[in-house]
Amino acid sequence: MNFIINKTKILVVTVLFLLFWGCRENNIILLGDPEEVHLSIDLQGGAFIDFRLTDQACNPFSWNLPLDEMPENNRNGAPFRGHFICLGRWGAPTAGEMTAGVPHNGQSGNQPWKLISRKGDSLLLIRSVASLDGIIIERKIDFDPDNAIFKVKDIVKSTISIGRPFNIVQHATVGAPFLSASTIIDSNAGKGFMQHLSYPDPQQYEYNWPVAIIDTSGTIVDLTRTDVSESYVSTHLFEESSGWITVSSPEKETMIGYLWKTNEYPWVNLWHDVKNKRPHAKGLEFGTTGIGRPYQDLLAVDTRFHTKNSFFYLDAMETVEKSFLCFQTKIPKDFKGVKELNWRNKDIILTEKDTALPREIIIKNKFSLH
């Protein structure tokens, strides 16, 4: 009798699991060719979850957070995975917002998005109506499979009659097996601070990329390396008009990178997460947030870092537009990392670092950042 009951339970659980994943598969939109360069978007949360050069290549966006590790107020919606967007806030809601049902990192990343239009395998328009945050976001994705690059334009509109502090963060996160101890991070980031040392004075323990101060005793860490045993979040501003960050995996012979205007996204937050003494996640979180705390904390004292606030002001019924580029390319197994990024006409030129004869990686590009 017990065997029959257990067998029935197993059958029910299996059916429910298959139904769940069947529904999830219906939410996945694929751009490009599934056997060649392709990009997958999950409408449940609006995340980029798969970006590969071939169906056999390594997917940088493999990271995901299991439901039992999600914040309690997010467990009825989409899990955090790949590259998702934080809207309204970066991190936890206030106690009042949480009581009102607002999830961690905002409602849009936790709920279904709607497909508005699609043009072939390269152009997509999706929308999220986040009534709890008082916004509508439309996301246009323009994908070039011939060159493994895509452009995203986000149009965010306030739907309420009250202006307030606001934040938008692109929470791009890479995971294993693309991520390993040999992974190399490069960026043109400048002055920065550790999140756990930032409040109330982010300049007390400031430093310059790529050498960071990780504790109050002055211990330093190289932010370009991934074989660091401690987890951290390092936050930075930029001195140039464009910001960029790359993640190179020489062992997988692959690099992924982002490029954006710093007047739209002035900050980048590099999240290094270690589990079981191994790198588990690397977050390339560029956006409008510096210090990740509730707005009442940010307004209680002067938390500006070199004149930059950790938020921007979204006025009543205001619309803001922000864009970025994301690319992927093959690299040699002995690639040392990226020294600098330049433009040649519209093409993106990446110059190798730490070598007497630096090689160039050329990303053919038809997009602008405007």
Beta strands, then each sheet from edge to edge (+ up, - down):
strand 1: 28-32
strand 2: 38-42
strand 3: 47-52
strand 4: 83-87
strand 5: 114-119
strand 6: 123-130
strand 7: 135-144
strand 8: 149-158
strand 9: 164-166
strand 10: 168-175
strand 11: 184-187
strand 12: 189-194
strand 13: 207-208
strand 14: 211-213
strand 15: 220-222
strand 16: 232-238
strand 17: 242-249
strand 18: 254-261
strand 19: 267-275
strand 20: 278-287
strand 21: 312-314
strand 22: 319-330
strand 23: 338-344
strand 24: 347-352
strand 25: 360-363
sheet 1: 1+ 2- 3+
sheet 2: 4+ 10- 20+ 19- 16+ 12- 13+
sheet 3: 5+ 6- 7+ 8- 22+ 18- 17+ 11-
sheet 4: 9+ 21-
sheet 5: 14+ 15-
sheet 6: 23+ 24- 25+
end
